[in-house]
């Protein structure tokens, strides 16, 4: 066995390009045909093997491991690398029947029915025993194959919150270890309320009927840690075999309920994830489309936010293990990309740090749940428009070669993402959805309003987790990120809130969104003026807040352009005498409170935004906060639907990505000398470049 050295995406050379490939899903043998088509399309990588445990081990303890070898041999012969998956997310029927108790209970005593995938409680010892056997069998069989560059353990973990008896007992033991005794738990969770005090750990109720926010937050944290434990356990097994230079990862579906991505990736070599997005008019940057599913995004900013989340997990370049080739989302959802959109989306992900683009998947399946999840090849298996566009992108990436090695995306603004706040606001949403029910997507709506504002203002964002921000420290944060946004930072420690104030004191511009500083690390409302520990620095506090039943127009003489509206929420801000009102509500009652307040603090500034900003308001806010974006160094002559992404290269130059997200041709006037990264054509300052409809350009400083 070999001990693997650490590997991350910064060490990968060139942009890896390919798709998930399942030769075993074909009804007829065509591996050589497929691999030839992949080579012609410029593929350099495929992912294999992660979905077919019952093919690897058709009966208990009986392994069939050789079937994949022709795929790996053929890929290697064509210069295509392979990421090999472990098949633990799809449990074989023989294991289900032999150990029915491994089924994950979606509520206490109610196991998830078999027939899909990920139906298992992956902390169960019987499952772990059999999972370890098949992992070792598969990895040891192919670890020395020259095509294999890395391993993906499991697939999109964290789909369920298992309620199994053993899982719950471990939860109780964890609480006992954390709090020490029941009196401490009673006090910290406020269990006097509604007569919930317990005298013994055995009296703690199961989560099924829980109504307490403190319990739910502890349960969600525990479930995320179970996912982290499971993936780290797998990664450690694989590392016993992995050769030097082979990486270990998993593919993250970020909306999963039992995932804390920042903790999950600590045991992995590189972050990988599956950004799915709606196409066609959902990528028109002049529109504001609604999401079509809970696990896909709509809009250009939504796509970029997914990429920024991927980068944030390790603050490093990442792998895209799955993304749209055609329509993704079931037989009722059919929106294949407009011509040019596949190239745009891939380059947008690369502009935010992707070191690999892999489509899900190579060929559209003739059967199964995902029959209408479109691949690079259609059902006919005949190369068509999608294949031609993918091949064109492959040629582009081939021409770029290694020119983007060491690329690091730029950031004008840092935005804090809090998984704990996401969990808490899913349980206690601050506003309703369109149907009047509690909006479990409230945290995303708050966060995305600010993130979209950065994009629409022509700037770029870097997402940070609170632990990462603490590690960087206030002074370095202010030096690296002139603007820091804390939207919906509801669950926060004193130390984290003090960091925000210290950041502004050190010279940064802190923007505070709604719900920030309102609760502590147990999701208890802080018994203090809000936002707690920030009121002095912000020059503002509030005692009351309100939902907004309709958008409210704001007035401002300071914000540039169209000011826009307040949405969903209004904090009743009360400004100190030394604070300045930036925007006010045009409303008979809410005009009593300012909507946006700013105040100098130390060498910096704190701006408090007491509402969820509309797209226009958010864009205006960030044009005000970021008057000179990095993208201005390429061109100041731009506006939506044109966006510009950028990043630095090891030699100090910048790579630029220019996009036109619309049906009409657009142009930009260059502010500096650049060359086309694909064909080497030079352009001088003052030149005007045309971007075709749904077009994109890749430029590098000369």
BELGI-V232472 format. One record per residue. N is the residue number from 1. RES is the residue in one small letter. D_LAST is the distance of its C-alpha to the last C-alpha in Angstrom with 2 decimals. Layout:
BEGIN
n res d_last
N RES D_LAST
N RES D_LAST
END
This chain:
BEGIN
n res d_last
1 x 47.32
2 x 43.89
3 x 42.30
4 x 38.78
5 x 36.06
6 x 33.95
7 x 31.09
8 x 28.59
9 x 25.69
10 x 23.17
11 x 24.62
12 x 24.23
13 x 21.66
14 x 20.19
15 x 21.42
16 x 25.17
17 x 26.54
18 x 30.19
19 x 33.41
20 x 36.70
21 x 39.04
22 x 42.81
23 x 44.47
24 x 47.73
25 x 47.64
26 x 47.97
27 x 51.47
28 x 50.98
29 x 49.14
30 x 45.75
31 x 43.48
32 x 42.38
33 x 41.67
34 x 39.58
35 x 37.55
36 x 36.88
37 x 35.65
38 x 33.42
39 x 31.88
40 x 31.33
41 x 29.61
42 x 27.11
43 x 29.01
44 x 28.40
45 x 30.89
46 x 34.20
47 x 36.45
48 x 40.17
49 x 43.61
50 x 43.63
51 x 46.04
52 x 49.04
53 x 51.20
54 x 54.26
55 x 52.79
56 x 52.00
57 x 55.41
58 x 57.75
59 x 60.74
60 x 61.18
61 x 60.17
62 x 59.70
63 x 56.14
64 x 54.59
65 x 51.28
66 x 50.65
67 x 49.79
68 x 46.06
69 x 45.68
70 x 45.15
71 x 42.21
72 x 40.56
73 x 41.44
74 x 40.09
75 x 36.84
76 x 36.34
77 x 37.16
78 x 34.31
79 x 31.70
80 x 32.14
81 x 32.51
82 x 35.21
83 x 35.76
84 x 39.54
85 x 41.31
86 x 44.59
87 x 47.01
88 x 48.64
89 x 47.91
90 x 50.19
91 x 53.68
92 x 55.96
93 x 59.32
94 x 61.39
95 x 59.91
96 x 60.46
97 x 64.10
98 x 64.77
99 x 63.37
100 x 63.48
101 x 63.18
102 x 59.47
103 x 58.73
104 x 56.89
105 x 59.16
106 x 57.50
107 x 60.33
108 x 63.06
109 x 65.22
110 x 63.30
111 x 61.20
112 x 58.38
113 x 59.68
114 x 58.33
115 x 56.62
116 x 52.99
117 x 50.77
118 x 50.21
119 x 53.86
120 x 54.39
121 x 54.93
122 x 52.57
123 x 54.30
124 x 57.56
125 x 58.71
126 x 59.83
127 x 56.46
128 x 54.68
129 x 57.01
130 x 56.30
131 x 52.57
132 x 52.26
133 x 54.18
134 x 51.98
135 x 48.74
136 x 49.96
137 x 51.19
138 x 47.97
139 x 45.56
140 x 47.74
141 x 48.06
142 x 44.34
143 x 42.70
144 x 42.52
145 x 41.15
146 x 37.86
147 x 36.32
148 x 36.73
149 x 33.71
150 x 35.14
151 x 37.93
152 x 38.42
153 x 41.64
154 x 43.58
155 x 41.90
156 x 41.25
157 x 43.83
158 x 45.63
159 x 46.97
160 x 50.47
161 x 52.27
162 x 55.17
163 x 58.53
164 x 60.36
165 x 63.13
166 x 61.47
167 x 58.20
168 x 60.12
169 x 62.13
170 x 58.98
171 x 57.76
172 x 61.03
173 x 60.77
174 x 57.26
175 x 58.61
176 x 61.45
177 x 59.09
178 x 56.86
179 x 59.64
180 x 62.44
181 x 65.35
182 x 66.19
183 x 67.02
184 x 63.46
185 x 62.16
186 x 64.69
187 x 63.49
188 x 59.72
189 x 59.85
190 x 62.58
191 x 64.95
192 x 67.88
193 x 66.53
194 x 68.60
195 x 70.54
196 x 67.85
197 x 68.75
198 x 69.28
199 x 71.71
200 x 70.38
201 x 67.15
202 x 69.06
203 x 69.43
204 x 65.74
205 x 65.33
206 x 62.94
207 x 59.84
208 x 61.25
209 x 62.90
210 x 60.96
211 x 60.34
212 x 59.04
213 x 55.35
214 x 55.60
215 x 56.99
216 x 54.38
217 x 51.45
218 x 52.99
219 x 53.54
220 x 49.97
221 x 48.58
222 x 51.02
223 x 50.08
224 x 46.36
225 x 47.32
226 x 49.37
227 x 46.31
228 x 44.29
229 x 47.26
230 x 47.57
231 x 43.93
232 x 43.82
233 x 47.10
234 x 45.67
235 x 42.48
236 x 44.66
237 x 46.75
238 x 43.80
239 x 42.41
240 x 45.70
241 x 44.63
242 x 40.85
243 x 39.25
244 x 36.52
245 x 33.15
246 x 34.83
247 x 34.11
248 x 36.66
249 x 36.01
250 x 37.78
251 x 36.58
252 x 37.11
253 x 38.34
254 x 37.61
255 x 40.43
256 x 43.07
257 x 45.82
258 x 46.17
259 x 42.59
260 x 41.05
261 x 37.60
262 x 36.63
263 x 39.80
264 x 39.74
265 x 36.47
266 x 37.57
267 x 39.40
268 x 36.62
269 x 33.61
270 x 31.18
271 x 31.52
272 x 32.05
273 x 33.21
274 x 34.12
275 x 32.51
276 x 34.54
277 x 34.01
278 x 35.67
279 x 33.91
280 x 34.55
281 x 35.13
282 x 34.70
283 x 30.92
284 x 31.12
285 x 29.34
286 x 31.74
287 x 34.75
288 x 36.38
289 x 37.98
290 x 40.43
291 x 40.01
292 x 41.89
293 x 42.76
294 x 42.82
295 x 40.27
296 x 37.66
297 x 35.48
298 x 35.08
299 x 32.21
300 x 28.45
301 x 28.90
302 x 31.50
303 x 29.22
304 x 26.54
305 x 29.39
306 x 30.48
307 x 27.09
308 x 27.07
309 x 30.62
310 x 29.66
311 x 26.96
312 x 29.53
313 x 32.16
314 x 30.60
315 x 27.54
316 x 25.58
317 x 24.00
318 x 26.75
319 x 28.20
320 x 29.30
321 x 32.59
322 x 33.83
323 x 32.61
324 x 33.69
325 x 33.79
326 x 36.44
327 x 38.95
328 x 39.68
329 x 42.75
330 x 46.01
331 x 47.97
332 x 48.15
333 x 44.40
334 x 42.67
335 x 39.26
336 x 37.00
337 x 33.42
338 x 32.56
339 x 30.29
340 x 26.71
341 x 27.80
342 x 27.77
343 x 24.11
344 x 23.39
345 x 25.50
346 x 24.10
347 x 20.46
348 x 21.76
349 x 23.46
350 x 20.43
351 x 18.42
352 x 21.25
353 x 21.43
354 x 23.25
355 x 22.95
356 x 25.54
357 x 26.78
358 x 30.40
359 x 32.56
360 x 36.19
361 x 37.29
362 x 37.41
363 x 40.58
364 x 42.57
365 x 45.87
366 x 49.22
367 x 51.09
368 x 50.90
369 x 49.83
370 x 46.30
371 x 47.44
372 x 45.37
373 x 42.23
374 x 40.08
375 x 38.18
376 x 35.68
377 x 38.77
378 x 41.52
379 x 45.19
380 x 45.66
381 x 43.17
382 x 41.89
383 x 38.10
384 x 37.41
385 x 34.81
386 x 33.68
387 x 33.34
388 x 31.32
389 x 28.89
390 x 28.66
391 x 28.13
392 x 25.30
393 x 23.62
394 x 24.41
395 x 22.71
396 x 19.52
397 x 19.62
398 x 20.52
399 x 17.51
400 x 15.20
401 x 17.37
402 x 16.56
403 x 12.90
404 x 14.39
405 x 16.77
406 x 17.32
407 x 15.95
408 x 17.85
409 x 18.25
410 x 18.07
411 x 21.32
412 x 22.44
413 x 26.03
414 x 28.17
415 x 31.25
416 x 34.25
417 x 35.74
418 x 39.33
419 x 41.06
420 x 44.36
421 x 44.01
422 x 43.26
423 x 46.46
424 x 48.51
425 x 47.48
426 x 48.14
427 x 51.67
428 x 52.08
429 x 49.85
430 x 49.87
431 x 50.10
432 x 51.35
433 x 49.62
434 x 50.32
435 x 53.64
436 x 54.81
437 x 54.48
438 x 52.68
439 x 48.97
440 x 47.90
441 x 44.29
442 x 44.52
443 x 42.13
444 x 39.42
445 x 40.11
446 x 39.77
447 x 36.60
448 x 34.96
449 x 35.77
450 x 33.54
451 x 30.77
452 x 30.68
453 x 30.61
454 x 27.36
455 x 25.79
456 x 27.40
457 x 26.29
458 x 22.60
459 x 22.26
460 x 22.14
461 x 24.97
462 x 25.77
463 x 29.36
464 x 31.38
465 x 34.91
466 x 37.36
467 x 37.82
468 x 34.09
469 x 34.03
470 x 37.06
471 x 35.51
472 x 32.43
473 x 34.79
474 x 34.85
475 x 32.96
476 x 30.00
477 x 30.01
478 x 29.81
479 x 26.91
480 x 24.85
481 x 25.98
482 x 26.86
483 x 28.89
484 x 31.26
485 x 33.47
486 x 36.80
487 x 38.18
488 x 41.53
489 x 41.58
490 x 45.30
491 x 46.22
492 x 45.03
493 x 46.45
494 x 47.18
495 x 44.55
496 x 41.85
497 x 42.91
498 x 43.09
499 x 39.49
500 x 38.45
501 x 40.34
502 x 39.00
503 x 35.39
504 x 36.06
505 x 37.92
506 x 34.95
507 x 32.76
508 x 31.67
509 x 32.53
510 x 34.85
511 x 35.74
512 x 39.02
513 x 40.06
514 x 43.57
515 x 45.60
516 x 43.50
517 x 45.86
518 x 48.90
519 x 50.00
520 x 50.12
521 x 49.32
522 x 52.46
523 x 51.58
524 x 54.42
525 x 54.08
526 x 53.70
527 x 56.79
528 x 54.92
529 x 53.34
530 x 50.14
531 x 47.32
532 x 48.97
533 x 47.58
534 x 45.07
535 x 47.47
536 x 47.40
537 x 43.62
538 x 43.26
539 x 46.15
540 x 47.52
541 x 49.90
542 x 51.69
543 x 55.07
544 x 54.90
545 x 52.57
546 x 53.00
547 x 51.74
548 x 50.68
549 x 52.46
550 x 50.24
551 x 46.91
552 x 47.43
553 x 45.54
554 x 43.97
555 x 43.90
556 x 41.41
557 x 40.59
558 x 37.64
559 x 35.57
560 x 33.23
561 x 33.70
562 x 36.21
563 x 37.85
564 x 39.32
565 x 42.15
566 x 43.56
567 x 44.45
568 x 46.91
569 x 47.64
570 x 48.36
571 x 48.91
572 x 51.49
573 x 49.32
574 x 51.20
575 x 49.02
576 x 49.95
577 x 50.50
578 x 47.33
579 x 45.14
580 x 43.71
581 x 44.14
582 x 40.93
583 x 42.45
584 x 46.02
585 x 47.82
586 x 49.46
587 x 52.53
588 x 56.14
589 x 56.18
590 x 52.66
591 x 51.92
592 x 54.02
593 x 50.98
594 x 47.42
595 x 44.80
596 x 41.91
597 x 42.49
598 x 40.20
599 x 41.11
600 x 39.44
601 x 40.09
602 x 39.44
603 x 35.93
604 x 34.88
605 x 36.38
606 x 38.17
607 x 38.26
608 x 40.89
609 x 40.65
610 x 44.18
611 x 43.56
612 x 41.47
613 x 38.99
614 x 38.61
615 x 35.19
616 x 35.15
617 x 36.42
618 x 33.96
619 x 30.97
620 x 32.44
621 x 33.10
622 x 29.52
623 x 28.14
624 x 30.60
625 x 29.79
626 x 25.95
627 x 25.41
628 x 21.62
629 x 20.05
630 x 16.72
631 x 15.84
632 x 16.34
633 x 12.94
634 x 11.68
635 x 14.87
636 x 18.33
637 x 19.77
638 x 20.89
639 x 24.22
640 x 26.08
641 x 26.14
642 x 22.32
643 x 20.93
644 x 17.52
645 x 17.12
646 x 14.50
647 x 14.42
648 x 13.00
649 x 12.23
650 x 14.07
651 x 11.33
652 x 10.87
653 x 7.71
654 x 9.01
655 x 10.02
656 x 11.58
657 x 14.84
658 x 16.41
659 x 20.13
660 x 22.88
661 x 26.15
662 x 28.60
663 x 30.32
664 x 28.87
665 x 25.58
666 x 23.19
667 x 20.17
668 x 17.56
669 x 16.07
670 x 12.44
671 x 12.18
672 x 8.50
673 x 5.63
674 x 4.84
675 x 6.23
676 x 9.73
677 x 10.47
678 x 13.83
679 x 13.73
680 x 10.29
681 x 10.70
682 x 8.05
683 x 8.83
684 x 9.06
685 x 10.66
686 x 14.25
687 x 13.97
688 x 16.37
689 x 15.94
690 x 19.20
691 x 20.04
692 x 23.28
693 x 26.25
694 x 25.78
695 x 22.28
696 x 19.07
697 x 15.36
698 x 12.89
699 x 9.22
700 x 6.41
701 x 3.78
702 x 0.00
END
